[in-house]
Amino acid sequence: MKQIQILGTGCAKCNNLTAVAEAAAKSTGEPYALEKITDIRQIMTFGVMTTPALVIDGKVMVAGKVPSIDEVKQMLVP
């Protein structure tokens, strides 16, 4: 099961990244868990300085921008 985390304070870009990540994950047909992390202290533990950020299985994949659904799908499927 893929563990997907969205790091951000709840801004429009953060919400957009959540929607993109969820759409990409659903389209793969694989099981996944999606978590939104909004606490700044927790976000900083990932070494992220700009949000939103996408973390997959504990690894920061994107920070400071919202990738396309296709880009996220490529990150989810090795």
Protein Blocks (a to p, Z undefined) as FASTA:
>chain_A
ZZdddddehiaklmmmmmmmmmmmmmnopacdddddfbfklmmmnopabdcdddeehiaf
bghiacdfklmmmmmmZZ
